[in-house]
Amino acid sequence: MHKKPHLPEKICPVCQRPFAWRKKWAKDWDNVRYCSERCRRSRADRVQDAQA
């Protein structure tokens, strides 16, 4: 049985996958947008490509 079934979730805007609350994000959950560093970097690359 899963011990933490009711954690809040968000959808990553880059990969469109759901990701759940993590303790390391506890203080900053409202500002967390991406599921991983890879998605955060990928988003930055897309913005730079659009501006160039």
Protein Blocks (a to p, Z undefined) as FASTA:
>chain_A
ZZblmbccdddfklopacdddfklmmmmmmpmbfbfklmmmmmmmmmmmmZZ
